[in-house]
Amino acid sequence: MVAADIEWIRTYEPGSWLVLATGVVALLGVLVDGVWRWSRHLVTIVHEAGHAGVAVLTGRRLRGIRLHSDTSGLTLSTGRPTGPGMVLTAASGYLAPSAVGLVGVVLLAYDQVTVMLWAAVALLLAMLVMVRNAYGVLSLLVTGAAVVGLSLAAPADVQAAVAHAATWFLLLAAVRPVWELRRERRRTRQTDADALARLTRLPGGLWVAFFGLVTLAALALGGWLLLT
């Protein structure tokens, strides 16, 4: 019985109706402001994970991550204050949701829903070690507990539905923070785009445009792969 259940999970393929339905649900999670105030926390987690992961990969020393109730976040690392490593670290946050979304598309294409869910748990645990504020710890624990519960208790069709919804959400939700970044720069010059402008001498607006083009391209590619 156990072997049969495992095999069924591996070969479960959602119908096109489920892919479309989860896409609509994810879109509502991005467009409806009342929902976005909560769902944006997931984007912040991935955003800061992007900064942290690239910082480590480029040889910087990760000092800590903070997640705040207003959906903002901060990742601190030490190393050279200029150079490619710092540029890549600063640029990775707004691109991370799209990148993770595309990884999700690939895993779904190979019916690796379980791998996708446990990879999410591993990411959350890795972040938990580096989080330096109580709200960040609570946010990661709640999110991690939900994913673990889904992985252990939910049937394959529910897991597939949630995995598709999460993938759609990351692809779609990557775009809205870039639009918000454009408006935020009217109030402050302390954004990632402005940090990149100081590092590269390229205008901050050009970096915003770059983020927008990449996230839209990722959405188009990921959406096409999910629907075909």
N, CA, C and O of each residue as an XYZ file, in Angstrom:
912
protein
N       0.829     -1.206      0.000
C       0.000      0.000      0.000
C       0.865      1.259      0.000
O       0.585      2.199     -0.744
N       1.911      1.288      0.824
C       2.781      2.451      0.879
C       3.489      2.653     -0.449
O       3.552      3.774     -0.954
N       4.022      1.581     -1.021
C       4.724      1.687     -2.297
C       3.795      2.188     -3.386
O       4.189      3.003     -4.221
N       2.555      1.699     -3.379
C       1.592      2.131     -4.382
C       1.275      3.604     -4.240
O       1.160      4.321     -5.234
N       1.132      4.064     -2.978
C       0.836      5.469     -2.752
C       1.972      6.355     -3.230
O       1.740      7.402     -3.835
N       3.228      5.925     -2.953
C       4.375      6.707     -3.371
C       4.432      6.794     -4.887
O       4.707      7.857     -5.443
N       4.173      5.681     -5.552
C       4.206      5.691     -7.006
C       3.131      6.603     -7.564
O       3.360      7.286     -8.562
N       1.942      6.626     -6.929
C       0.859      7.481     -7.408
C       1.239      8.947     -7.283
O       0.927      9.756     -8.157
N       1.923      9.286     -6.179
C       2.352     10.666     -5.993
C       3.338     11.066     -7.079
O       3.289     12.185     -7.588
N       4.226     10.157     -7.429
C       5.242     10.476     -8.420
C       4.653     10.690     -9.808
O       5.177     11.470    -10.603
N       3.562      9.991    -10.089
C       3.035     10.044    -11.447
C       1.802     10.929    -11.567
O       1.219     11.033    -12.646
N       1.399     11.566    -10.476
C       0.215     12.416    -10.537
C       0.468     13.607    -11.438
O       1.460     14.316    -11.266
N      -0.406     13.834    -12.388
C      -0.289     14.964    -13.291
C      -1.570     15.782    -13.240
O      -2.634     15.272    -13.591
N      -1.495     17.030    -12.816
C      -2.697     17.855    -12.709
C      -3.250     18.190    -14.085
O      -2.502     18.309    -15.056
N      -4.558     18.340    -14.157
C      -5.183     18.729    -15.403
C      -4.979     20.203    -15.682
O      -4.577     20.970    -14.807
N      -5.265     20.587    -16.926
C      -5.077     21.991    -17.307
C      -5.981     22.914    -16.500
O      -5.642     24.076    -16.279
N      -7.127     22.404    -16.058
C      -8.046     23.218    -15.260
C      -7.386     23.630    -13.948
O      -7.570     24.754    -13.483
N      -6.605     22.705    -13.344
C      -5.952     23.012    -12.077
C      -4.859     24.062    -12.283
O      -4.708     24.969    -11.465
N      -4.109     23.944    -13.357
C      -3.057     24.916    -13.647
C      -3.665     26.302    -13.829
O      -3.141     27.287    -13.309
N      -4.764     26.376    -14.563
C      -5.424     27.665    -14.782
C      -6.023     28.211    -13.486
O      -5.883     29.394    -13.175
N      -6.689     27.338    -12.739
C      -7.345     27.777    -11.509
C      -6.331     28.297    -10.497
O      -6.558     29.325     -9.859
N      -5.211     27.590    -10.348
C      -4.198     28.045     -9.394
C      -3.562     29.350     -9.865
O      -3.165     30.181     -9.048
N      -3.465     29.528    -11.177
C      -2.948     30.792    -11.699
C      -3.861     31.955    -11.361
O      -3.395     33.040    -11.011
N      -5.167     31.726    -11.468
C      -6.133     32.776    -11.133
C      -6.062     33.111     -9.642
O      -6.082     34.281     -9.260
N      -5.981     32.080     -8.808
C      -5.880     32.304     -7.366
C      -4.623     33.103     -7.037
O      -4.665     34.040     -6.239
N      -3.501     32.726     -7.660
C      -2.251     33.442     -7.418
C      -2.345     34.890     -7.877
O      -1.830     35.793     -7.216
N      -2.998     35.107     -9.001
C      -3.149     36.476     -9.516
C      -3.951     37.336     -8.545
O      -3.622     38.501     -8.322
N      -5.000     36.762     -7.970
C      -5.785     37.492     -6.979
C      -4.930     37.828     -5.753
O      -5.073     38.895     -5.156
N      -4.046     36.905     -5.392
C      -3.164     37.141     -4.258
C      -2.204     38.287     -4.479
O      -1.669     38.850     -3.524
N      -1.981     38.635     -5.737
C      -1.097     39.750     -6.071
C      -1.875     41.041     -6.279
O      -1.421     42.108     -5.863
N      -3.033     40.961     -6.911
C      -3.765     42.162     -7.296
C      -4.657     42.727     -6.203
O      -4.857     43.940     -6.142
N      -5.195     41.882     -5.344
C      -6.109     42.347     -4.295
C      -5.283     42.884     -3.126
O      -4.568     42.129     -2.466
N      -5.383     44.170     -2.876
C      -4.525     44.809     -1.882
C      -4.653     44.184     -0.499
O      -3.653     44.004      0.196
N      -5.878     43.853     -0.099
C      -6.075     43.272      1.224
C      -5.376     41.935      1.382
O      -4.898     41.608      2.468
N      -5.313     41.166      0.317
C      -4.601     39.885      0.335
C      -3.101     40.115      0.199
O      -2.299     39.450      0.856
N      -2.731     41.059     -0.658
C      -1.321     41.326     -0.910
C      -0.572     41.750      0.341
O       0.616     41.460      0.480
N      -1.253     42.433      1.251
C      -0.591     42.857      2.487
C      -0.070     41.660      3.274
O       0.898     41.776      4.026
N      -0.715     40.512      3.095
C      -0.273     39.287      3.775
C       0.602     38.427      2.871
O       1.638     37.923      3.305
N       0.196     38.259      1.634
C       0.941     37.377      0.740
C       2.320     37.938      0.406
O       3.230     37.187      0.053
N       2.475     39.254      0.516
C       3.768     39.862      0.206
C       4.859     39.396      1.151
O       6.040     39.490      0.815
N       4.493     38.895      2.330
C       5.507     38.392      3.256
C       6.293     37.246      2.626
O       7.496     37.117      2.854
N       5.616     36.413      1.834
C       6.314     35.331      1.161
C       7.339     35.879      0.176
O       8.437     35.336      0.053
N       6.987     36.950     -0.525
C       7.922     37.582     -1.455
C       9.120     38.135     -0.698
O      10.254     38.026     -1.165
N       8.880     38.726      0.461
C       9.979     39.273      1.260
C      10.939     38.175      1.696
O      12.156     38.358      1.661
N      10.392     37.033      2.106
C      11.241     35.908      2.504
C      12.151     35.499      1.351
O      13.355     35.319      1.539
N      11.579     35.354      0.166
C      12.368     34.938     -0.995
C      13.351     36.036     -1.401
O      14.489     35.752     -1.775
N      12.909     37.280     -1.325
C      13.775     38.426     -1.648
C      15.028     38.409     -0.781
O      16.146     38.492     -1.290
N      14.836     38.302      0.530
C      15.985     38.316      1.436
C      16.812     37.048      1.293
O      18.031     37.089      1.462
N      16.179     35.927      0.987
C      16.928     34.696      0.734
C      17.827     34.861     -0.480
O      18.938     34.332     -0.518
N      17.334     35.609     -1.485
C      18.158     35.874     -2.657
C      19.399     36.670     -2.305
O      20.504     36.323     -2.721
N      19.220     37.743     -1.536
C      20.379     38.521     -1.088
C      21.361     37.632     -0.322
O      22.565     37.658     -0.572
N      20.827     36.850      0.612
C      21.687     36.040      1.481
C      22.422     34.966      0.684
O      23.623     34.771      0.867
N      21.714     34.277     -0.189
C      22.332     33.200     -0.949
C      23.434     33.698     -1.858
O      24.504     33.094     -1.923
N      23.187     34.791     -2.560
C      24.200     35.333     -3.470
C      25.383     35.895     -2.685
O      26.527     35.791     -3.126
N      25.111     36.488     -1.530
C      26.205     36.989     -0.691
C      27.157     35.855     -0.328
O      28.375     36.006     -0.426
N      26.605     34.727      0.087
C      27.440     33.573      0.453
C      28.176     33.030     -0.769
O      29.365     32.719     -0.692
N      27.471     32.914     -1.898
C      28.082     32.358     -3.110
C      29.213     33.224     -3.645
O      30.139     32.715     -4.277
N      29.146     34.525     -3.399
C      30.193     35.432     -3.896
C      31.288     35.679     -2.862
O      32.136     36.551     -3.048
N      31.269     34.919     -1.786
C      32.358     34.997     -0.815
C      32.181     36.027      0.285
O      33.109     36.268      1.057
N      31.003     36.641      0.371
C      30.761     37.578      1.441
C      30.351     36.819      2.706
O      29.903     35.675      2.633
N      30.505     37.454      3.841
C      30.135     36.824      5.110
C      28.759     37.307      5.527
O      28.551     38.501      5.742
N      27.833     36.391      5.639
C      26.467     36.739      6.009
C      26.393     37.005      7.509
O      26.798     36.174      8.322
N      25.865     38.187      7.864
C      25.797     38.575      9.278
C      24.410     38.402      9.872
O      24.289     38.199     11.081
N      23.370     38.476      9.071
C      22.035     38.306      9.621
C      20.958     38.768      8.666
O      21.212     39.503      7.711
N      19.730     38.312      8.954
C      18.554     38.659      8.149
C      17.475     39.143      9.104
O      17.300     38.585     10.188
N      16.757     40.171      8.704
C      15.635     40.671      9.490
C      14.402     40.747      8.583
O      14.472     41.243      7.458
N      13.290     40.252      9.089
C      12.001     40.327      8.399
C      11.054     41.120      9.284
O      10.946     40.841     10.478
N      10.367     42.104      8.718
C       9.536     43.000      9.505
C       8.058     42.843      9.163
O       7.700     42.376      8.081
N       7.222     43.236     10.090
C       5.776     43.070      9.926
C       5.199     43.940      8.820
O       4.102     43.663      8.335
N       5.913     44.985      8.409
C       5.426     45.834      7.318
C       5.835     45.296      5.948
O       5.702     45.990      4.940
N       6.331     44.060      5.913
C       6.785     43.315      4.723
C       8.129     43.785      4.207
O       8.556     43.345      3.139
N       8.813     44.664      4.927
C      10.171     45.023      4.540
C      11.139     44.003      5.124
O      10.764     43.196      5.974
N      12.369     44.044      4.670
C      13.380     43.140      5.180
C      14.761     43.729      5.016
O      14.935     44.741      4.337
N      15.750     43.097      5.637
C      17.119     43.577      5.558
C      18.060     42.391      5.708
O      17.909     41.570      6.612
N      19.027     42.315      4.813
C      20.068     41.291      4.885
C      21.419     41.979      4.995
O      21.766     42.814      4.160
N      22.175     41.632      6.019
C      23.471     42.247      6.271
C      24.583     41.254      5.968
O      24.529     40.098      6.387
N      25.588     41.714      5.238
C      26.752     40.886      4.956
C      27.987     41.779      4.972
O      27.895     42.994      4.798
N      29.129     41.165      5.182
C      30.378     41.916      5.198
C      31.304     41.383      4.110
O      31.218     40.224      3.704
N      32.175     42.248      3.661
C      33.095     41.923      2.581
C      33.464     43.211      1.870
O      33.271     44.304      2.403
N      33.987     43.079      0.682
C      34.344     44.277     -0.076
C      33.103     45.135     -0.312
O      32.065     44.618     -0.723
N      33.202     46.451     -0.054
C      32.030     47.315     -0.220
C      31.696     47.606     -1.674
O      30.640     48.164     -1.969
N      32.586     47.233     -2.581
C      32.347     47.432     -4.006
C      32.743     46.155     -4.739
O      33.212     45.193     -4.130
N      32.548     46.162     -6.051
C      32.967     45.020     -6.853
C      31.813     44.131     -7.256
O      30.683     44.349     -6.818
N      32.079     43.119     -8.095
C      31.020     42.252     -8.629
C      30.198     41.544     -7.558
O      28.982     41.412     -7.698
N      30.851     41.085     -6.487
C      30.122     40.378     -5.438
C      29.062     41.231     -4.799
O      27.945     40.773     -4.557
N      29.408     42.482     -4.523
C      28.446     43.390     -3.914
C      27.340     43.751     -4.890
O      26.180     43.866     -4.494
N      27.682     43.933     -6.161
C      26.671     44.248     -7.175
C      25.681     43.092     -7.317
O      24.470     43.310     -7.340
N      26.195     41.866     -7.413
C      25.317     40.703     -7.552
C      24.431     40.526     -6.316
O      23.254     40.183     -6.428
N      25.008     40.761     -5.149
C      24.228     40.640     -3.917
C      23.095     41.650     -3.884
O      21.966     41.311     -3.530
N      23.393     42.892     -4.252
C      22.367     43.935     -4.238
C      21.292     43.693     -5.287
O      20.122     44.003     -5.063
N      21.682     43.141     -6.431
C      20.731     42.941     -7.531
C      19.860     41.710     -7.355
O      18.823     41.592     -8.008
N      20.258     40.794     -6.489
C      19.593     39.484     -6.441
C      18.225     39.496     -5.784
O      17.402     38.627     -6.071
N      17.959     40.457     -4.910
C      16.706     40.428     -4.161
C      15.474     40.479     -5.037
O      14.600     39.619     -4.920
N      15.382     41.473     -5.920
C      14.196     41.625     -6.751
C      14.090     40.547     -7.830
O      13.015     40.329     -8.388
N      15.196     39.878     -8.121
C      15.171     38.815     -9.127
C      14.897     37.438     -8.515
O      14.537     36.502     -9.228
N      15.068     37.317     -7.194
C      14.951     36.017     -6.542
C      13.575     35.367     -6.700
O      13.521     34.176     -7.004
N      12.451     36.088     -6.509
C      11.151     35.419     -6.688
C      10.969     34.828     -8.087
O      10.430     33.731     -8.232
N      11.415     35.551     -9.115
C      11.324     35.020    -10.477
C      12.186     33.776    -10.629
O      11.754     32.788    -11.224
N      13.411     33.819    -10.091
C      14.317     32.678    -10.201
C      13.745     31.452     -9.498
O      13.772     30.349    -10.044
N      13.226     31.646     -8.286
C      12.645     30.528     -7.547
C      11.387     30.023     -8.253
O      11.133     28.820     -8.294
N      10.602     30.949     -8.808
C       9.425     30.544     -9.558
C       9.777     29.678    -10.749
O       9.095     28.689    -11.015
N      10.842     30.033    -11.479
C      11.256     29.232    -12.635
C      11.791     27.863    -12.201
O      11.578     26.866    -12.889
N      12.474     27.818    -11.079
C      12.901     26.513    -10.544
C      11.671     25.660    -10.233
O      11.654     24.458    -10.499
N      10.643     26.297     -9.667
C       9.399     25.580     -9.400
C       8.775     25.039    -10.671
O       8.260     23.921    -10.683
N       8.813     25.818    -11.738
C       8.266     25.361    -13.024
C       8.984     24.093    -13.484
O       8.344     23.141    -13.930
N      10.309     24.083    -13.376
C      11.094     22.917    -13.793
C      10.740     21.701    -12.946
O      10.543     20.609    -13.478
N      10.660     21.885    -11.634
C      10.325     20.760    -10.753
C       8.925     20.240    -11.043
O       8.705     19.028    -11.033
N       7.980     21.128    -11.300
C       6.624     20.688    -11.634
C       6.599     19.951    -12.966
O       5.826     19.009    -13.139
N       7.428     20.370    -13.897
C       7.481     19.707    -15.202
C       7.925     18.257    -15.062
O       7.534     17.403    -15.858
N       8.740     17.983    -14.050
C       9.211     16.620    -13.804
C       8.456     15.940    -12.675
O       8.910     14.928    -12.141
N       7.290     16.497    -12.305
C       6.426     15.924    -11.272
C       7.139     15.753     -9.930
O       6.892     14.788     -9.207
N       8.012     16.685     -9.610
C       8.758     16.607     -8.350
C       8.167     17.550     -7.310
O       8.862     18.411     -6.770
N       6.890     17.378     -7.038
C       6.219     18.243     -6.069
C       6.800     18.060     -4.671
O       7.029     19.036     -3.956
N       7.039     16.807     -4.283
C       7.579     16.539     -2.949
C       8.958     17.158     -2.781
O       9.261     17.741     -1.740
N       9.793     17.032     -3.808
C      11.124     17.653     -3.758
C      10.985     19.158     -3.602
O      11.724     19.773     -2.834
N      10.051     19.751     -4.318
C       9.828     21.194     -4.249
C       9.448     21.625     -2.836
O       9.965     22.620     -2.327
N       8.548     20.882     -2.205
C       8.085     21.246     -0.869
C       9.205     21.122      0.168
O       9.376     22.004      1.010
N       9.963     20.029      0.104
C      11.025     19.850      1.088
C      12.200     20.785      0.827
O      12.910     21.154      1.762
N      12.414     21.171     -0.419
C      13.430     22.187     -0.702
C      13.037     23.514     -0.061
O      13.889     24.245      0.445
N      11.730     23.821     -0.086
C      11.250     25.038      0.566
C      11.498     24.977      2.071
O      11.887     25.973      2.682
N      11.272     23.808      2.664
C      11.529     23.645      4.097
C      13.007     23.857      4.399
O      13.351     24.521      5.377
N      13.882     23.299      3.570
C      15.323     23.445      3.778
C      15.741     24.910      3.691
O      16.568     25.373      4.477
N      15.168     25.631      2.739
C      15.478     27.053      2.599
C      15.054     27.826      3.838
O      15.798     28.668      4.340
N      13.852     27.536      4.329
C      13.349     28.236      5.507
C      14.202     27.943      6.732
O      14.453     28.836      7.541
N      14.649     26.702      6.878
C      15.506     26.345      8.012
C      16.852     27.056      7.929
O      17.379     27.530      8.936
N      17.399     27.124      6.723
C      18.676     27.821      6.548
C      18.539     29.296      6.909
O      19.432     29.871      7.531
N      17.427     29.907      6.521
C      17.200     31.304      6.867
C      16.987     31.480      8.359
O      17.419     32.473      8.944
N      16.318     30.512      8.973
C      16.002     30.613     10.398
C      17.269     30.761     11.235
O      17.272     31.469     12.242
N      18.336     30.097     10.822
C      19.599     30.177     11.546
C      20.146     31.601     11.550
O      20.821     32.012     12.494
N      19.851     32.350     10.488
C      20.447     33.678     10.324
C      19.511     34.825     10.679
O      19.930     35.982     10.656
N      18.266     34.540     11.005
C      17.318     35.607     11.320
C      17.648     36.204     12.683
O      17.974     35.487     13.629
N      17.558     37.531     12.766
C      17.986     38.231     13.973
C      16.878     39.028     14.648
O      17.166     39.888     15.480
N      15.621     38.765     14.314
C      14.548     39.453     15.046
C      13.378     38.491     15.261
O      13.209     37.519     14.525
N      12.578     38.785     16.286
C      11.519     37.865     16.706
C      10.456     37.682     15.627
O       9.994     36.564     15.399
N      10.063     38.775     14.957
C       9.041     38.642     13.927
C       9.537     37.762     12.779
O       8.775     36.974     12.218
N      10.815     37.901     12.437
C      11.372     37.058     11.385
C      11.340     35.594     11.760
O      10.999     34.747     10.934
N      11.689     35.287     12.994
C      11.642     33.893     13.467
C      10.222     33.366     13.397
O       9.991     32.262     12.906
N       9.267     34.149     13.886
C       7.869     33.721     13.871
C       7.379     33.501     12.445
O       6.706     32.509     12.162
N       7.713     34.419     11.556
C       7.283     34.315     10.165
C       7.801     33.039      9.510
O       7.062     32.353      8.804
N       9.070     32.727      9.747
C       9.660     31.536      9.140
C       9.114     30.254      9.767
O       8.906     29.263      9.067
N       8.884     30.267     11.072
C       8.347     29.085     11.741
C       6.927     28.773     11.261
O       6.598     27.617     10.999
N       6.101     29.793     11.149
C       4.726     29.585     10.693
C       4.714     29.073      9.257
O       4.000     28.124      8.934
N       5.506     29.703      8.406
C       5.566     29.276      7.005
C       6.115     27.863      6.890
O       5.577     27.042      6.148
N       7.184     27.578      7.622
C       7.777     26.243      7.589
C       6.835     25.174      8.097
O       6.749     24.090      7.520
N       6.117     25.476      9.188
C       5.172     24.507      9.732
C       4.067     24.195      8.731
O       3.635     23.048      8.616
N       3.612     25.208      8.012
C       2.570     25.000      7.007
C       3.066     24.100      5.881
O       2.336     23.225      5.416
N       4.302     24.314      5.443
C       4.849     23.502      4.353
C       5.096     22.069      4.815
O       4.815     21.125      4.077
N       5.616     21.901      6.023
C       5.840     20.551      6.556
C       4.514     19.809      6.694
O       4.405     18.645      6.308
N       3.512     20.484      7.243
C       2.202     19.852      7.374
C       1.635     19.440      6.034
O       1.070     18.355      5.901
N       1.779     20.294      5.048
C       1.314     19.982      3.698
C       2.057     18.772      3.147
O       1.445     17.890      2.543
N       3.372     18.723      3.351
C       4.189     17.639      2.821
C       3.848     16.297      3.458
O       3.876     15.263      2.791
N       3.526     16.317      4.756
C       3.298     15.066      5.485
C       1.855     14.591      5.447
O       1.603     13.387      5.472
N       0.913     15.508      5.388
C      -0.485     15.119      5.588
C      -1.376     15.278      4.370
O      -2.385     14.580      4.264
N      -1.048     16.158      3.457
C      -1.954     16.438      2.343
C      -1.838     15.379      1.250
O      -0.742     14.882      0.991
N      -2.944     15.029      0.608
C      -2.890     14.107     -0.533
C      -2.176     14.744     -1.719
O      -1.956     15.954     -1.753
N      -1.821     13.914     -2.682
C      -1.003     14.371     -3.806
C      -1.660     15.488     -4.599
O      -0.982     16.416     -5.040
N      -2.982     15.409     -4.788
C      -3.630     16.448     -5.598
C      -3.609     17.792     -4.888
O      -3.480     18.828     -5.541
N      -3.732     17.799     -3.564
C      -3.658     19.046     -2.807
C      -2.239     19.602     -2.854
O      -2.047     20.803     -3.045
N      -1.244     18.732     -2.681
C       0.138     19.174     -2.779
C       0.420     19.802     -4.137
O       1.061     20.849     -4.228
N      -0.066     19.150     -5.191
C       0.152     19.672     -6.541
C      -0.518     21.030     -6.729
O       0.052     21.936     -7.339
N      -1.733     21.162     -6.199
C      -2.444     22.435     -6.328
C      -1.694     23.557     -5.620
O      -1.538     24.645     -6.175
N      -1.230     23.301     -4.402
C      -0.503     24.324     -3.650
C       0.831     24.647     -4.326
O       1.229     25.810     -4.395
N       1.519     23.620     -4.824
C       2.801     23.844     -5.498
C       2.619     24.696     -6.752
O       3.422     25.590     -7.021
N       1.565     24.421     -7.516
C       1.290     25.233     -8.702
C       0.921     26.667     -8.311
O       1.389     27.624     -8.927
N       0.083     26.808     -7.286
C      -0.312     28.150     -6.847
C       0.897     28.947     -6.370
O       1.020     30.135     -6.669
N       1.797     28.285     -5.619
C       2.989     28.976     -5.116
C       3.912     29.386     -6.262
O       4.492     30.472     -6.245
N       4.041     28.510     -7.256
C       4.895     28.823     -8.400
C       4.329     29.991     -9.199
O       5.045     30.933     -9.539
N       3.034     29.915     -9.493
C       2.380     31.040    -10.169
C       2.553     32.324     -9.364
O       2.853     33.383     -9.914
N       2.358     32.211     -8.056
C       2.418     33.405     -7.216
C       3.791     34.061     -7.285
O       3.885     35.281     -7.420
N       4.850     33.273     -7.195
C       6.188     33.854     -7.233
C       6.468     34.523     -8.574
O       7.075     35.592     -8.623
N       6.029     33.896     -9.655
C       6.240     34.495    -10.972
C       5.464     35.806    -11.116
O       5.986     36.798    -11.626
N       4.224     35.792    -10.663
C       3.387     36.994    -10.763
C       3.806     38.061     -9.753
O       3.888     39.245    -10.079
N       4.068     37.622     -8.533
C       4.361     38.564     -7.451
C       5.718     39.226     -7.622
O       5.963     40.274     -7.023
N       6.604     38.649     -8.418
C       7.910     39.273     -8.641
C       7.769     40.621     -9.328
O       8.629     41.488     -9.179
N       6.682     40.803    -10.085
C       6.515     42.020    -10.872
C       6.054     43.195    -10.009
O       6.544     44.313    -10.170
N       5.122     42.948     -9.101
C       4.539     44.063     -8.344
C       5.550     44.806     -7.478
O       5.489     46.035     -7.442
N       6.480     44.148     -6.775
C       7.450     44.916     -5.985
C       8.322     45.837     -6.825
O       8.789     46.865     -6.334
N       8.548     45.482     -8.090
C       9.333     46.367     -8.954
C       8.553     47.656     -9.222
O       9.120     48.749     -9.220
N       7.251     47.513     -9.451
C       6.410     48.699     -9.621
C       6.385     49.532     -8.337
O       6.431     50.762     -8.383
N       6.312     48.852     -7.200
C       6.341     49.553     -5.924
C       7.695     50.229     -5.701
O       7.765     51.304     -5.106
N       8.765     49.597     -6.178
C      10.097     50.178     -6.066
C      10.166     51.496     -6.818
O      10.778     52.457     -6.352
N       9.538     51.535     -7.979
C       9.528     52.765     -8.780
C       8.893     53.912     -7.984
O       9.390     55.038     -8.008
N       7.805     53.621     -7.287
C       7.151     54.658     -6.477
C       7.952     54.968     -5.215
O       8.023     56.122     -4.792
N       8.555     53.944     -4.613
C       9.313     54.144     -3.382
C      10.495     55.077     -3.595
O      10.871     55.820     -2.688
N      11.085     55.044     -4.788
C      12.247     55.889     -5.060
C      11.894     57.375     -5.093
O      12.782     58.227     -5.073
N      10.609     57.680     -5.143
C      10.200     59.077     -5.054
C      10.320     59.597     -3.625
O      10.411     60.804     -3.401
N      10.320     58.671     -2.653
C      10.383     59.045     -1.242
C      11.793     58.926     -0.670
O      12.188     59.720      0.184
N      12.545     57.944     -1.135
C      13.848     57.678     -0.540
C      14.825     57.199     -1.598
O      14.431     56.646     -2.625
N      16.085     57.416     -1.336
C      17.134     56.916     -2.223
C      17.945     55.829     -1.522
O      19.144     55.682     -1.757
N      17.272     55.072     -0.661
C      17.932     54.007      0.079
C      17.483     52.631     -0.411
O      17.572     51.654      0.332
N      17.011     52.547     -1.635
C      16.531     51.281     -2.184
C      17.680     50.477     -2.786
O      18.795     50.979     -2.923
N      17.396     49.227     -3.143
C      18.400     48.398     -3.812
C      18.833     49.025     -5.133
O      20.007     48.964     -5.498
N      17.886     49.628     -5.850
C      18.227     50.253     -7.126
C      19.203     51.412     -6.932
O      20.108     51.612     -7.741
N      19.014     52.162     -5.867
C      19.913     53.277     -5.602
C      21.274     52.799     -5.120
O      22.298     53.403     -5.439
N      21.287     51.711     -4.352
C      22.569     51.120     -3.952
C      23.335     50.648     -5.182
O      24.549     50.827     -5.268
N      22.626     50.044     -6.133
C      23.261     49.605     -7.371
C      23.743     50.792     -8.200
O      24.786     50.720     -8.850
N      22.983     51.880     -8.175
C      23.409     53.081     -8.891
C      24.736     53.601     -8.336
O      25.614     54.013     -9.094
N      24.873     53.578     -7.024
C      26.127     54.038     -6.418
C      27.279     53.081     -6.716
O      28.426     53.505     -6.861
N      26.966     51.784     -6.805
C      28.006     50.787     -7.058
C      28.464     50.765     -8.506
O      29.636     50.513     -8.786
N      27.552     51.026     -9.418
C      27.845     50.841    -10.844
C      27.880     52.131    -11.646
O      28.333     52.137    -12.791
N      27.404     53.229    -11.057
C      27.280     54.519    -11.746
C      26.246     54.476    -12.875
O      26.218     55.363    -13.729
N      25.418     53.468    -12.875
C      24.274     53.426    -13.779
C      23.064     53.981    -13.045
O      22.913     53.732    -11.848
N      22.200     54.721    -13.718
C      21.052     55.339    -13.030
C      20.166     54.297    -12.335
O      19.972     53.188    -12.832
N      19.639     54.689    -11.174
C      18.750     53.786    -10.452
C      17.527     53.410    -11.276
O      17.044     52.280    -11.206
N      17.027     54.373    -12.064
C      15.879     54.076    -12.915
C      16.176     52.993    -13.924
O      15.284     52.229    -14.294
N      17.406     52.914    -14.374
C      17.792     51.862    -15.315
C      17.746     50.497    -14.646
O      17.364     49.505    -15.268
N      18.135     50.449    -13.385
C      18.063     49.189    -12.641
C      16.612     48.777    -12.409
O      16.287     47.592    -12.473
N      15.749     49.738    -12.143
C      14.325     49.416    -11.997
C      13.785     48.836    -13.299
O      13.048     47.850    -13.285
N      14.153     49.448    -14.422
C      13.718     48.944    -15.722
C      14.256     47.537    -15.967
O      13.553     46.682    -16.504
N      15.505     47.302    -15.570
C      16.105     45.977    -15.724
C      15.332     44.935    -14.908
O      15.006     43.862    -15.415
N      15.043     45.257    -13.646
C      14.257     44.344    -12.819
C      12.898     44.063    -13.465
O      12.436     42.923    -13.492
N      12.269     45.116    -13.981
C      10.962     44.946    -14.606
C      11.014     44.041    -15.813
O      10.163     43.163    -15.960
N      11.991     44.232    -16.680
C      12.105     43.406    -17.887
C      12.377     41.949    -17.541
O      11.792     41.046    -18.139
N      13.265     41.718    -16.575
C      13.596     40.337    -16.203
C      12.399     39.634    -15.570
O      12.112     38.483    -15.900
N      11.702     40.313    -14.668
C      10.564     39.661    -14.011
C       9.420     39.411    -14.991
O       8.741     38.388    -14.899
N       9.201     40.330    -15.921
C       8.161     40.116    -16.928
C       8.546     38.980    -17.869
O       7.698     38.171    -18.245
N       9.823     38.915    -18.253
C      10.282     37.826    -19.120
C      10.152     36.479    -18.415
O       9.743     35.493    -19.030
N      10.495     36.433    -17.133
C      10.368     35.191    -16.368
C       8.906     34.771    -16.255
O       8.587     33.586    -16.358
N       8.017     35.743    -16.044
C       6.587     35.443    -15.979
C       6.087     34.879    -17.305
O       5.341     33.901    -17.329
N       6.502     35.503    -18.411
C       6.066     35.024    -19.724
C       6.569     33.617    -19.988
O       5.812     32.764    -20.453
N       7.848     33.364    -19.695
C       8.414     32.035    -19.913
C       7.790     31.000    -18.983
O       7.373     29.929    -19.423
N       7.730     31.326    -17.701
C       7.161     30.376    -16.744
C       5.710     30.097    -17.007
O       5.273     28.949    -16.925
N       4.934     31.148    -17.330
C       3.517     30.942    -17.633
C       3.328     30.078    -18.862
O       2.469     29.197    -18.875
N       4.118     30.319    -19.894
C       4.024     29.515    -21.117
C       4.338     28.046    -20.835
O       3.648     27.154    -21.331
N       5.393     27.793    -20.029
C       5.748     26.405    -19.719
C       4.675     25.724    -18.867
O       4.394     24.540    -19.053
N       4.084     26.459    -17.947
C       3.050     25.868    -17.109
C       1.794     25.518    -17.917
O       1.127     24.520    -17.642
N       1.491     26.332    -18.890
C       0.230     26.164    -19.639
C       0.370     25.234    -20.842
O      -0.638     24.842    -21.430
N       1.598     24.872    -21.220
C       1.761     24.008    -22.378
C       2.080     22.575    -21.973
O       2.248     21.712    -22.834
